[in-house]
Amino acid sequence: MGACSKCGRPLLTGETALCPACKAAKHETGGKWLKALATIATVVGGVVITVVTRGKVRPKGR
């Protein structure tokens, strides 16, 4: 039996390096990073399309 590597709480049998609370917090943070990366990729993709087409892309209906 050891302690949580993040908060120091004693771990129960079957738990690995992180307690359940720290594990949940780690997963929540990962989702925020994924959302940020998706936003950055969308903006960069839009800029690349604009540069490649020299700004001549027009959405349908306009």
C-alpha positions in Angstrom: 0.0 0.0 0.0 1.4 3.4 -1.0 0.3 7.0 -1.3 -1.2 9.0 -4.1 1.7 10.6 -6.1 -0.3 13.9 -6.4 -2.1 14.5 -3.1 -0.5 11.9 -0.7 -3.7 10.2 0.3 -3.1 6.5 1.3 -4.1 4.2 -1.6 -6.4 1.2 -1.1 -5.6 -2.2 -2.5 -6.0 -2.2 -6.3 -5.4 1.5 -6.7 -2.2 2.4 -8.6 -0.3 5.7 -8.5 -3.3 8.1 -8.3 -6.3 8.2 -6.0 -9.8 8.3 -7.8 -10.2 12.1 -7.1 -6.8 12.9 -8.7 -7.4 10.6 -11.6 -10.8 12.3 -12.3 -9.1 15.7 -12.2 -6.4 14.6 -14.6 -9.0 13.4 -17.1 -10.9 16.7 -16.9 -7.7 18.6 -17.6 -7.0 16.4 -20.6 -10.4 17.2 -22.1 -9.6 20.9 -21.9 -6.3 20.5 -23.7 -8.1 18.5 -26.4 -10.6 21.2 -26.9 -7.9 23.9 -27.1 -6.0 21.9 -29.7 -9.1 21.4 -31.8 -9.8 25.1 -31.8 -6.2 25.9 -32.8 -6.3 23.4 -35.6 -9.6 24.9 -36.9 -8.2 28.4 -37.0 -4.9 27.3 -38.6 -6.9 25.3 -41.2 -9.1 28.3 -42.0 -6.0 30.5 -42.5 -4.4 27.9 -44.8 -7.5 27.7 -46.9 -7.7 31.5 -47.2 -4.0 31.7 -48.2 -4.1 28.9 -50.7 -7.3 30.2 -52.4 -6.1 33.8 -52.1 -9.4 34.7 -50.3 -11.7 33.7 -53.2 -13.7 31.0 -51.4 -17.3 32.0 -51.0 -19.9 30.1 -49.0 -23.0 28.8 -50.8 -25.9 31.2 -50.8 -23.9 34.4 -51.0 
